Amino acid sequence: MNNNKVLITGGAGFIGSNYVHYVLENTTDSIFVLDKLTYAGDLKNLEAISEHPNYHFIKGDICDATLVESLFKMHQFSKVVHFAAESHVDNSITGPGAFVQTNIVGTFTLLQAAYKAWMEGPHSVKAHYREARFLHISTDEVYGTLGKTGEFTEKTPYAPNSPYSASKASSDFLVRSYFHTYGLPVITTNCSNNYGPHQHKEKLIPTILRKALAGEPIPIYGDGKNVRDWLYVKDHCSGIHLALEKGRLGETYNIGGKNERENLYIAHTICELLDTLRPKDTSYKDQISFVADRPGHDFRYAIDATKIESELKWQAKENFESGIEKTVRWYLKNTDRL
């Protein structure tokens, strides 16, 4: 096929917007961002490329089947990269309905539109769409929680513990079913915790920065011993693009940073960077405050990324310490994003 027309859902969000920047810098693809612009999506994330000739923005809801089908007909997308999702775990505890709607119904709507556009029928791809790909971005949270040892692999049984992770698990199964039932050319990636520029202010790292700079208590759940595997968002983007271009159809690839860190360590590291980059009379660490733990808070996530590393030759460039310094410096230049 000639110049790819790529639909990127949720492209005004944190990871999606970083991916839009990555693709425009590294390919000649025409990018169509479809985003509802809820609280999690912000056109400021795309300001720097808003005049790019290959960038197009469409405000709309992935649950709107009429809109989604019309976009496929109008633009003849040959690739879909599906980021759009409700993703804040705390919000899923207080308002799970939106997660079921966006993450499950929205994913179904996109799959069905791609099937109608690309396929003559089950396991029969239209000649024009032989290179079509649908990449679904998911999370390590679908696997549940780990004890002190072990890592999630692509073979780990699903055991989601929050309405958020249950809705993402459901969407993963829908994607899988469209491959096995219809032969739709799908690939799924499950990633660990992302961090970096443009992250929504509710998330852990921006919250630590915002509270620290405001001189307020820095809230850490429970005893701060919960462990996450941290992945710098630009490393994630390179992994997504490799999976889209070279991944085997119907396969899942776990993308992780091999950077397991306790939440309390995250807070301490950020405070130490601020003590150097934005010093004040006392250490920012003095502001750390422990708060009641989140209901159903998973203890530990860690991803084994061997499959994508060996099959697709992907590798993370940043470790946590190098990535967090870049992230803190970015937020200090862009304090309005906190």
N, C-alpha and C positions, 0 to 999 in steps of 0.2 A: 504494500500500500504506500501511497505517497505520504506527504506530511500528515502525521497523526493528529486527529482531533480528540482531545482528552477531556473527559468530564471529571472534574474534581469536586466531590461533594464535601461540604464543610470546610472549604478552602479559605474561609476567613477566620477560622479557629487557630489554635496554637500550632499543632503539628501540621495541619493542612496548609496554613499560610507559609510556614517554613518550606514545605514541599513545593508549593507554587514557585517560590523564589528559586529553589534548587533546579526545578525543571526548566524554567526560563533561562537560567544561567548555563545549563548543560545540554539543552536540546533545541531543536527548531520546531517543536510541537506547538500546535495551537491549543491554548488552555482555556477551558470554560469552567469557571467556578460557579457552583450552585450552592447558595447558602441562605438560610432563613434569617440570619442575623439576630439570633436570640442573644441573651447576655453573654454567651460564650464566643460569639463571632463578632469581629470588629474590623471594619474596613481600614482602620489605621494600620492593621497588620499587613495590608497590601498596598499602602500608599506609595512605597518606593517603586513599585512596578506598574502603577495604575495607568501609565501612558505607554506601556510596552505594546507594540503592535500585535503580539501573539496572545495577549491577555484579554479575556472577556468576562464580565461579571453578570450573573443573573441572580436576582433575589427571588427565592422561592423555597418551597417545602418539599423534601424528598417523599413525603407521604401523599403528595398531590399527584395521583396517577395520570391525570389528564395532562398536566404540565410536563411531567417527566417523559411521557410517551411522545409529546409534541416536540420536545427538545431532541430526543433521539432521531425523530423523523427529519427535523429541520437541519441538524448539524451533522448527522451521520457519524456519531462518535465511534471510534475504533478501540478506545480504551476508557475504562472507568477506574478511578482510584477513589474508594469510598471511605472517607474519614467521618462524615457527618454522624454525630452521636451525642446523646446526653451522657456525660462522663463524670460528673461530680458525685462521688459516693454519698456524701452527706445529704445531697439533694434527693438521691434515690431512696433514702430512708424516710424522708418527710413527704416526698411526692413521687411515688414509683410509677404512676400512670404515664407520665411524659416519657419515661424510659422505655416502657412497653411500646408506646406509639412510635417514637422516633427510631429506636434501635431495632425493633422487630418488624413493625409494619413498614417503616421507611426502607429497610433493607429488602424486604419482600417486593416492594413497589419497584425498586431499582432493578432487582434481578428479573422481574417479570418484563419490564420494559426492554432490558438488554436481550432477553430471550426472544421477544417479538421482533426486535430489530435485526438481530444477528443470525437467527436460526430459521430454517424452513420447517423444522419439526424436531422432535427428540433425536439427538445425535446426528443432526444434519445441518452443518453450518453453511450459510450462504457464501458463495464464492468470494464476494467482495469483502467478507469479514473473517477470512481464514486466519488472519493474524490478530483478531480481536482478543482482548484480555479484560477481565474484571477482577481487580485486586481489592480485597476486603481487609481493612485494618482492624485488628482486634487487640485484646489485652491479655496479659498473663493472669489477670484476676479470675479468668474463667476456670483456672485449674485449682482454685481454692487457696489453701494456706499450707506452708511447709513448717516442719519443726526446725531444729537447729542445723540440720544437715540435709543434703539432697538438692536437686535442681529440677525445674520443670523441663521436660522434653516434649516433642511433638506427640509422643505416645502417652503422656500423662492423662489419666482419666479426668474428665471435667467434674468439678465439684464447687460451683459458684456459691458464695456465701452472702452476697448483697443483692438487692434488686437490680443494681447496676450490672454486676457481673453476670447475673442470671439472664438479663436481657441481651448482653453481648454474647453469651453462650448460645442463646436461642438463635441469634443472627448468624453465628458461625455454622450452626447446624442447617439453617436454611441455605446458606451458600453451598455447603457440602452437598445437600440434597439436589441442588440445581446442576451440579456436576454429574452426580451418579444417575439421576433420573433423565436429565435432558442433554447432558454433554456440554453444558454451558462452560466456556473456557475461564474458569475461576481459579484464583490463588488466594490464600489467606495468610496474613502475617499476624503473629501475636507478640506484642512488645512489652518490655518492662517499663518502669516509670520514666517518663521523659522529663527533661528540664532544658532551659535555654531561653533565648529571646522570645518575646510575645506570649509567654505563658499567662493564663488567666490568673488574676490576682487572688482568687480563692485558694489556689493550690499551695502546697506546703512551702516551697522555696520563695515565691513572691510574698507570701504571708509573713514569713520570717523577716524578709527584707523590709517590708512595709512597716511592721510593728517596731523593728529595731530602729529604723530611721525616724519614726514618730516618737520615740522614747516611751513606747507602751510595752506592757508585758508581752513576751513572745510565747504564744501558747503551744505546748507540746503535749500530745495525747498520752495519757497513762504514765508509764515510767520512761518513755522515750526509747525503749529497747526494740520497738518494731523495726524490722529490717526490710529494705527495698533494694532491688538491683537498679541502679540509675544509668540511664542512657541519654547521652547528649543528643538533642533533637536533630542536629545536622547529620550525625552518624545514622540515626534512624532513617532520615530521608534517603541517604545513599543506599541503605538496605532495601527500602521499599522499591526504589527505582530498579535495583538489580533483580528483585523478585518479580516485578512486573515484566521486565524485558527478558529475563533468562530463566525464571522459575518454571518448574514442571507443573503442568495443569493439574488441578485437583489436589495439589499438595499444600501443606501448611509449613511455614517457616517461622521459627521463633527468633526474635531479634532482641538481644540483651547486651548490656554493657560490661558484664563481668565486674561490676562495681557495687558490691553489696555494702551498704552502710546503714547503721542505726540512725533513726530520726534525730536522736540527741547529738550524734556526731555531725549530722548535716547542720544543725543549728550552731554548734560550736565552730565549725569551719567557716560558716558565713560570718559569724561574729568576729572571728579572728581576721578575716579579710577586711571587714568594715573598720576594725580597730586600726588597720594599716592605711586603708584607702580613704576613710572618712573619720579620722580619730576624734574622740571627745574625752572629757575628763575621766570617765570610768569606762570599763570594758562593756561592750554590748552584751556579753555573757550574763551580766548581772540582771538583765531583763528577762531571762528565760524563766518561764512559769509553767508548771505542770497542771493540766486540766483533766477532767473526767474523760475516760477513754470512750471512743466511738463504739456504739453497739455493733457486735459481730466483727470487730476490727481484726483482720487477718494478721497473724504474727510475722510471717516472713514470706517474701517472694524472691525467687532467684531463677534465672533462665539459663539453660544450656543452649548456646547458639552454635553448636558444632555443625549442625546440618547446613545452615546458610553459609558458614565460614568455609566448609569443605566443598560443598556443591557449587556455590556461586562466588567463592573467593572474597566474601565480604569481611571487612574488619573495622571495628570501631577505632577511630583516630584519637579520641579523647578518653583519658581516664577521668574519674570524678573530680580530682583536684584541679586538673587543667580546665575542664569544662566549667566547673563552678566559678573559677576566677573570671573566665570570659563572660559568664552569665551575670555575675555581680557587677562587673564593669559596665555591661550593657544597661542594666537597670539603673545604675548611678547616672548614666547619661540620659536615661529615659524614665525619670522618676514619675512622670505623669502616667506611666503604665502600671504603677503600683496602687 
